[in-house]
Amino acid sequence: MMTLPMLAQGDDETRSRAMQNLKMIFEKTQAPSGFFVGLDDGKTFYSDGVDVQYSHNLHMVRKSGDLLYFGIKQLDLLKKQGEEVPQTWSAAIKNLADAFVHLWEQSGQFGQWVDVETGELLIGGSASGAIVPGALVLAADFFNDDSYLQVAKASARKYYNDFVRHGITTGGLGEILSAPDSEAAFALVESYVALLEKTG
């Protein structure tokens, strides 16, 4: 997320640092499932299960949802700025979008925790992935593929029925597990605005 304003308004040094950050993320942290590893210390990747080394592969979908949303925004910005976007970066983002589509098709939800290596849903039933419908709207435009839009619509409807109608969202913050939170609510607003702008 932080690299978006750096690319948009930073000086040459700031933009260079942002590009180095994106290069590391896109080229070194994607798991075979298409999701991205959420924690590392520069040498070792860790599970999102706090303080547990990368052994049980827990991954919080909110992290990859944020990356899909803000990653597409950044690649789109770079193109508009006349920068050449490495094909590997676009491919990594497409693989991530496909991972979310696969998760939806297999489980009918994005859940809260997946196995980062296989993409299998481990713990579901939260609004942790609330930004994903909006991210898939962006993916539909960026890759000119309406299949992403169809999953965006269906998943946004499920979030509405499961959470908005009940006046509560859960699972946006990793450290509070599935407790009620406001960050998932804000992510849902972002997703619904993206859908509204796309579909009218």
C-alpha positions as CSV (number, residue, x, y, z in Angstrom):
1,M,0.0,0.0,0.0
2,M,2.7,2.5,1.0
3,T,4.4,2.3,-2.4
4,L,1.4,3.7,-4.2
5,P,1.8,7.3,-3.0
6,M,5.5,7.0,-3.3
7,L,5.1,6.1,-7.0
8,A,2.5,8.8,-7.5
9,Q,4.3,11.7,-5.9
10,G,7.8,10.7,-4.9
11,D,11.0,12.1,-6.2
12,D,13.4,9.9,-8.1
13,E,15.0,8.3,-5.0
14,T,11.6,7.6,-3.5
15,R,10.3,6.0,-6.7
16,S,13.4,3.9,-7.0
17,R,12.9,2.6,-3.5
18,A,9.2,1.9,-4.2
19,M,10.2,-0.1,-7.3
20,Q,12.8,-2.1,-5.4
21,N,10.0,-3.0,-2.9
22,L,7.6,-4.1,-5.6
23,K,10.4,-6.1,-7.3
24,M,11.0,-8.0,-4.1
25,I,7.3,-8.6,-3.5
26,F,6.4,-9.7,-7.0
27,E,9.5,-11.8,-7.7
28,K,10.3,-13.4,-4.3
29,T,7.2,-13.8,-2.1
30,Q,4.5,-15.5,-4.3
31,A,3.7,-19.1,-3.2
32,P,2.7,-21.8,-5.6
33,S,-1.0,-21.3,-4.8
34,G,-0.8,-17.7,-6.2
35,F,-1.2,-16.1,-2.8
36,F,1.7,-14.1,-1.4
37,V,3.6,-14.9,1.8
38,G,2.7,-12.3,4.4
39,L,5.7,-12.3,6.8
40,D,9.5,-12.6,6.4
41,D,12.7,-11.3,8.0
42,G,14.7,-11.1,4.7
43,K,15.9,-14.7,5.2
44,T,13.0,-16.8,6.3
45,F,9.2,-16.8,5.4
46,Y,6.8,-17.2,8.3
47,S,3.2,-18.3,8.8
48,D,0.7,-15.5,9.5
49,G,0.0,-17.5,12.7
50,V,1.9,-15.0,14.8
51,D,5.2,-16.2,16.3
52,V,5.1,-19.5,14.5
53,Q,7.7,-20.3,11.9
54,Y,6.5,-21.1,8.4
55,S,5.4,-24.7,9.2
56,H,1.6,-24.7,9.0
57,N,1.3,-22.3,6.1
58,L,-1.5,-20.1,7.6
59,H,-2.1,-17.1,5.4
60,M,-4.6,-14.3,6.1
61,V,-6.5,-13.6,2.9
62,R,-6.8,-9.9,3.8
63,K,-3.0,-9.5,3.1
64,S,-3.3,-10.9,-0.4
65,G,-6.5,-9.1,-1.0
66,D,-4.8,-5.8,-0.2
67,L,-1.9,-6.7,-2.5
68,L,-4.3,-7.5,-5.3
69,Y,-6.1,-4.2,-5.0
70,F,-3.2,-1.9,-4.4
71,G,-0.9,-4.0,-6.8
72,I,-3.2,-3.4,-9.7
73,K,-3.5,0.3,-8.9
74,Q,0.2,0.6,-8.9
75,L,0.8,-1.3,-12.1
76,D,-1.9,0.8,-13.7
77,L,-0.3,4.0,-12.4
78,L,3.1,2.9,-13.8
79,K,1.7,2.3,-17.2
80,K,0.0,5.7,-17.2
81,Q,3.3,7.3,-16.2
82,G,4.9,5.6,-19.3
83,E,6.9,3.1,-17.3
84,E,7.5,-0.3,-18.6
85,V,5.9,-2.8,-16.2
86,P,7.8,-6.1,-16.1
87,Q,5.7,-8.9,-17.5
88,T,6.5,-11.0,-14.5
89,W,4.8,-8.5,-12.2
90,S,1.6,-8.6,-14.3
91,A,1.7,-12.4,-14.3
92,A,2.1,-12.5,-10.6
93,I,-0.9,-10.2,-10.1
94,K,-2.9,-12.3,-12.5
95,N,-1.9,-15.5,-10.7
96,L,-3.1,-13.9,-7.4
97,A,-6.5,-12.9,-9.0
98,D,-6.8,-16.5,-10.3
99,A,-6.1,-17.8,-6.8
100,F,-9.0,-15.9,-5.4
101,V,-11.3,-17.1,-8.2
102,H,-10.2,-20.7,-7.5
103,L,-10.8,-20.2,-3.8
104,W,-14.3,-18.8,-4.5
105,E,-15.1,-21.7,-6.9
106,Q,-13.9,-24.3,-4.4
107,S,-15.3,-22.8,-1.2
108,G,-18.0,-20.3,-2.0
109,Q,-16.2,-17.7,0.2
110,F,-12.8,-16.1,0.6
111,G,-12.6,-17.0,4.3
112,Q,-10.0,-15.7,6.7
113,W,-7.1,-18.1,6.6
114,V,-5.9,-20.3,3.7
115,D,-2.9,-22.6,3.2
116,V,-0.5,-20.2,1.4
117,E,1.1,-23.2,-0.5
118,T,-2.0,-24.9,-1.7
119,G,-4.7,-22.2,-1.5
120,E,-7.0,-24.5,0.5
121,L,-9.4,-22.8,2.8
122,L,-8.5,-23.5,6.4
123,I,-10.7,-21.1,8.4
124,G,-13.7,-19.4,6.9
125,G,-16.7,-17.4,7.9
126,S,-15.2,-13.9,8.3
127,A,-15.0,-10.6,6.3
128,S,-11.2,-10.7,6.2
129,G,-11.3,-10.7,2.4
130,A,-13.7,-7.8,2.1
131,I,-11.4,-5.9,-0.3
132,V,-11.3,-8.8,-2.7
133,P,-14.5,-8.0,-4.6
134,G,-13.2,-4.6,-5.3
135,A,-9.8,-6.0,-6.3
136,L,-11.4,-8.4,-8.7
137,V,-13.3,-5.4,-10.3
138,L,-9.9,-3.8,-11.0
139,A,-8.6,-7.2,-12.3
140,A,-11.5,-7.4,-14.7
141,D,-10.5,-4.0,-16.2
142,F,-6.7,-4.5,-16.0
143,F,-6.8,-7.9,-17.7
144,N,-9.9,-7.3,-19.8
145,D,-11.5,-10.4,-18.3
146,D,-15.1,-10.3,-17.2
147,S,-14.8,-13.6,-15.3
148,Y,-13.2,-11.6,-12.5
149,L,-16.2,-9.3,-12.5
150,Q,-18.6,-12.2,-12.1
151,V,-16.9,-13.4,-9.0
152,A,-16.7,-9.9,-7.7
153,K,-20.4,-9.5,-8.0
154,A,-21.2,-12.9,-6.4
155,S,-18.8,-12.4,-3.5
156,A,-20.0,-8.9,-2.8
157,R,-23.5,-10.2,-2.6
158,K,-22.4,-12.8,-0.1
159,Y,-20.7,-10.2,2.0
160,Y,-23.8,-8.1,2.0
161,N,-26.0,-11.0,3.0
162,D,-23.6,-12.4,5.7
163,F,-22.3,-9.2,7.2
164,V,-23.8,-5.8,6.0
165,R,-27.4,-6.9,6.7
166,H,-26.4,-7.8,10.2
167,G,-24.5,-4.6,10.9
168,I,-21.2,-6.3,11.7
169,T,-17.9,-7.2,10.0
170,T,-15.2,-9.5,11.4
171,G,-11.7,-10.7,10.7
172,G,-10.1,-7.6,9.2
173,L,-7.2,-7.6,11.7
174,G,-5.0,-10.6,12.1
175,E,-4.2,-10.0,15.8
176,I,-7.9,-10.1,16.9
177,L,-8.7,-13.3,15.0
178,S,-12.4,-13.1,14.1
179,A,-13.5,-10.4,16.5
180,P,-15.7,-7.5,15.1
181,D,-13.7,-4.8,13.5
182,S,-14.0,-1.6,11.4
183,E,-11.2,-2.3,8.8
184,A,-13.2,-5.0,7.1
185,A,-16.2,-2.6,6.9
186,F,-14.0,0.1,5.2
187,A,-12.7,-2.6,2.8
188,L,-16.3,-3.5,1.9
189,V,-17.1,0.1,1.2
190,E,-14.2,0.3,-1.1
191,S,-15.4,-2.9,-2.9
192,Y,-18.9,-1.7,-3.2
193,V,-17.7,1.7,-4.6
194,A,-15.6,-0.1,-7.2
195,L,-18.6,-2.3,-8.2
196,L,-20.8,0.8,-8.4
197,E,-18.3,2.7,-10.6
198,K,-18.0,-0.4,-12.9
199,T,-21.6,-1.5,-13.2
200,G,-23.6,1.7,-12.5
